[in-house]
Amino acid sequence: MEVWGKEQIINQLQELNKLAIFFYTPICGTCKVAERMLVVVQELLPDLPLKKVDLNYIPDVAEKWQIQSVPCLLLFQHGEVRKRIFAFQSVEYLYKELKN
């Protein structure tokens, strides 16, 4: 999963119809488990743009998109937040959410 910064997010939100961004912090153990699950989902959905962002570097974005905790997966459609996922229940659950 490619790591993005704030500029990349803003640019791609304007260009892509659908985008998933995984927000994490490096010391978060739950984030590491969630990322492993997302890597599996990314293998199953190779055409889905799925990126990750270290929340420590973009606190203003966290506030704007109401990211209350990590791990967090934001699903965007046409530049707008369509869904926020804080509980990464299973690979199957994430697959179904990202497939839509």
PECOR-V762947 format. One record per backbone hydrogen bond with DSSP energy under -1.0 kcal/mol. CO is the residue of the C=O (numbers start at 1). NH is the residue of the N-H. E is the energy in kcal/mol with one decimal. If there is no record, write none. Layout:
co: <CO;CO>
nh: <NH;NH>
e: <E;E>
//
This chain:
co: <2;5;6;7;8;9;10;12;17;19;20;21;22;23;24;25;28;29;30;31;32;33;34;35;36;37;38;39;40;41;45;49;51;52;53;54;55;58;59;60;61;62;63;72;73;74;75;75;76;77;80;83;85;87;90;91;92;93;94;95;96>
nh: <52;9;10;11;12;13;14;16;78;76;51;74;53;72;55;28;32;33;34;35;36;37;38;39;40;41;42;43;44;45;48;20;22;4;24;57;58;62;63;64;65;67;66;23;85;21;82;83;19;80;77;75;73;89;94;95;96;97;98;99;100>
e: <-2.5;-1.9;-2.4;-2.5;-2.6;-2.4;-1.0;-3.1;-3.2;-3.5;-2.4;-2.7;-2.8;-2.0;-2.8;-1.6;-1.3;-1.5;-2.6;-2.6;-1.7;-1.8;-2.2;-2.1;-1.4;-2.0;-2.7;-1.5;-1.4;-1.9;-1.6;-2.5;-3.3;-2.9;-2.1;-1.7;-1.2;-1.8;-1.9;-2.2;-2.6;-2.8;-1.0;-3.5;-2.5;-2.4;-3.7;-1.5;-1.7;-1.6;-2.5;-2.7;-2.5;-1.5;-2.2;-2.8;-2.3;-2.2;-2.6;-2.1;-1.1>
//
